[in-house]
């Protein structure tokens, strides 16, 4: 995948390559975050169509199922390509894994509340809210990943 990305960037004019490499992490997050968002939308709408039941049950099932699919995809792509996080031990991998899923639990709660309020209580279209909520989720996930999960380690600097 990394070779494919570099190949795609290499066909750009030099000034655009410079812009890409200057903001590489953000560009990659846009690409993989966009794919994650697509996974979340498709799986949620798919479940809304195939799971019969009361609106609350459908909403909760759709939000949770799409969250599991999207977060799993996002973890591996963010770890490897976006934030280039290397873990050397199982414990280190486990810490990153748990902190990623923990941070995403916060946005799962945020999304569930959005669906509860707008779809179940205010009866706004689930399809519309599916798309609109993803904007907030996308931004919140980047911030949480950047600040808490894949934060860069200090390069040996001490406090004094």
N, C-alpha and C positions, 0 to 999 in steps of 0.2 A: 504494500500500500504506500509506504514511504517513497519508493522509487516512482510509483505512478504519480504521486503528488508532485515530486520534483520534476518529472517529465512534463507535466501540465504547466508548471510554473516556468519551465525553461523556454516554452514557446512564446511567452509574453515578452513585450519590449522591455529593455533593461530598466527603465524608470518604474514600470509596474512590478517587475521582480523585486526591486529595492523596497517598494511599498509593501509587497507581500511579506518579505523577510523581516521588515521592521515590525510588522504587526502579525506575524505568523500565528501566534497562539490565538489571537482573536479571529483570524480568518478560519483557522481550523475548527474553532469552537462554533463559528457560524455554520460551517459545512456539517460537522458531526452533530451539532445541536439541532440543525435543521432536519437531519435524518432521524434523530431521536424524536423530535416533534412530530414528524411524519408517522413514525411508528406509534407514538402515543395517540394521535388522531385516528389512524386507521384501525388500531385495535379497539379503541373506545367505541367508535361508530359501528364497527363490526359487532361488538358485543351488544350494543343498544338494539341492533336489528335482530339478533338471534336469541337473546335471553328474554323470555316472557316474564311478566310479573308487575308488581306495583312500581310506580316511578322511583321510589326511594331505593328499592332493591336493585333496579336496573342501573340507577345512577351510581350507587356504591360499587356494584360489581364492575361496571365499566371503568370507573376511576381506578379502582385497585388493580384490575387485570392489566389495563394499559400502563399503569405505573410500574408494575413488575416487569413487563416487556421492555418498556422504554429505559428504565433505570439500569437494567442488566446490560442492554446495548450501550448505554451511555457510560457506564463504569469502565468497560474494557476499551472503548474508543477514546474516552477522555484520558484514561491512565496512560495508554500507549502513544497516542498521536497528538492530543491537544497539550497536555501538561507534561508529557514525556517523563512520567514518574516511574522510576525503577525501584523495585523492592528486591532485596537480597535474601530475606528470610520469610518463612511462613508467617511468623509473628508480625513482621512489618507489612506483609501483604494483607493479613487479617485486620490490622489496625486501619489501613487505608480503605479496605473493603467496608468495614463497619462504619467508619466515619463518613464515607460516601453515602451509604444507604441511610445512615442516621440523618445526615443533612437533607437527603431527599425525602425523608419522612416528614420534615417540616413543610416541604412544598406539596407533598401529598395531602397533608392536613389543610394547607391553604387551598388547594384545588377542590378538595371535598367540600369545604365550606362554601366556596364559590358556586359549586353545583347545587348544594343544598339550598342556598339562598335564591339563586337566580332560576334554577330549573324546578326544584321541588316546591318552593314557596311562592315565587313570583311567576312561575310557568313560562319562562323564557325558553326558546328553542334550545334543546340540548346540543344540536349541531352548531348553532351560533356560539353558545358558551364554550363548546369544545375548542373552537378556533380562537376566540377571544382570550380564554384563560391561558392558552399556551404562550401568549406574549409575556404575561406576568411570570409564568413558570420558567420560561426560557431565561429571563433576566435574573430571577432569584437563584436558579440553579448555578449560573455562571458565578455569581457573587459568592455563594456558599462554597462552591468547589475551589475557587481561587483563594478565598480567605481561610478556609478551615480544613479542606481535604488535601489538596495538592499544593500546599504552600511550600515555597522554596526554602530549603534549609540554609541557615547562615553558613557562609564559607569559612568557618574556622575563626570568626571574629569573636573576641571576648569583650566583656564589659569594661575592662579597664586595665 
